[in-house]
Amino acid sequence: MKKRLIEIKWGLIFVIMMLIWMYFEKAMGWHDEKIAEHATYTNFVAIPAILVYVFALLEKRKKHYHNVMSWKQGFVSGLIITAVVVILTPFSQMVTHDLISPEYFNNASAFAVNQGQMTQEEADAYFNLKSYLWQSAVFALIIGAVTSALVAVFVRRKG
């Protein structure tokens, strides 16, 4: 457990960063009056998300592996960060949708229906907490694994 404290710390940092990002999106109006812009601008969260993994793996390399780390070691560390994020996904989704932006599902559903992208039934089935819990956990797992693999390529260092 002690040898994985760096990954746990950075998994928590990632979740906090995501909650701050959700608050930022809400403040920018992307969850209500500017919801049409949400699908575009939400993708910019990839920048701080990748940076969290970079900083995490650099710290792991420096403090745990004495500045020598293989791709596999970096990848495994990234996967552990991802596991922490996935485990905390229900918490972060509930905070997002209960505290930060409780009207998001109604607004997103209404927008999708008004744009002809979904029927009301489809929108109701898609834009709800249960659906987002599954979507966000699966997305976090897949994107976390891909990010871990790619970042590990750039932070590996031979002795």
N, C-alpha and C positions, 0 to 999 in steps of 0.2 A: 504494500500500500504506500509506504513512504517513498518508494522510488517512482511513484506515479503522481505525486503531489503537484508537480509542474503541469501535467496534463489536466488534472482536476481544476487547478487554479485557472488555467486558460479556457477550459470549458465554461467555467463560471463567468469569466470575463466576456466570452463570446455571447452568452445569454444576456448579460447586462447590456452589452453593445447592441444586441438586437432589440431589447426593450427601449433603449434610448432612440434607436432608429425608428421604431414604431411611434414613439412620441413625436419625433421629428416629422414623420409622414403626416401624422394627425395635425400638427401645427402648420404644416404647409398646405393643408386643406385637401390632401390627396385621399382622405377617407370620407370626405363629404362634398363640399361645393366644387372641388376640382378632381373628383373621382375619375373623370375621363383620362386624367394624366397619370393615375396611379400605376397602371400596367407598364408604362414606360419608365417612370422615375424610380419605382421600387427596385429595379434591377441594379441601381447604383450602390445598393447595400453590399454588392459583391466586393467593392473596393475595401471597406473596412473589414469585411469578413475574411478576405484573403490575407490582409495585413495581420489580423489576429493569429492566423495559422503560421505566418512567417515569423512573427515575434516569438510565438510559443516554441516553434522548432529551433529557432536560434538560441533561445534560452536553454532548451533541453540539450542541444549540442554543447553549449558552453559549460553548463553547470553539472550535467550528468555524464557526458561523454568526453569531457576535457578537450573540446574543439575538434573531435574526430567522430563523425557519425556517418553510417552507411545509409543508403536510400531506404533499406528495409527498416532500420531503427527509426528513421524519421517518419516513415509511413505508419509504422505501428504506433508511434506516439500520436500522430495525427488521428489515427483511428480511435484511440482512447479519448482524445478530445471530442471527437465526433460522438462517441458513446455517451459522454457526459451531456453533450448538447441534446441528443435524442432523449435521454432519460428526463431531462428538464423541460422538454418541449411541452408537455401538458401544462406545467406551471406557467411557462412564458406565454402560451396561447391564452390561458385563462386571464392572466394579468392584462394582456393586450386587449382582449375582447370584453372583459368585465370592467376594467378600470380606465385604460388609456382611450379606447375607441369603441364604446358599447354600441354605437349606431352603425358601425362599419358593415355588418352583414345586411342590414336593411338597405343601406345606401348602395352597396355593391349589387345586391339582388335587383333593386329597382332600376339601376343603371343598365344591367345586362338585359333586363326585360324591355326597357325603353329603347335600347339599341337593336332589339330583335336578335340578340345573340342567344337567348334562352327563353323558354317558356317560363311562366311563373313557377310551375312545379319543378322544373329543372333547376331554376335559380334557388328555390327554397331547399332543394336537396343538396346543392353545392355550397351555398353560402350559409354555413352554420358551424357551431363549435365542434360537433362530432366529426364532421367532414374535414374541417381544418386541422383537427388533432391528428388524423390519419395522414392527410396531405403533408403537413409540416414535418411529421416524424419521418415519413418515407423520403421526402425531399432532403431533409437534413442528413439522413443516412447516405443517400446517393451522392449528393454534392459534397458532403464532408469527406467521403472516401476519395472522390476525384480530386478535391482540393489537397488532401493529404498526400496523394500520389504525386501531384504536380509540384507542390511546395517542397516535398522531400528531395526532388531532383535538384532544386536550386540551393538547398541548404546543406546537402551532403558534403562531407569533406574527408578526404583520405589522410591518414597519418603520415 
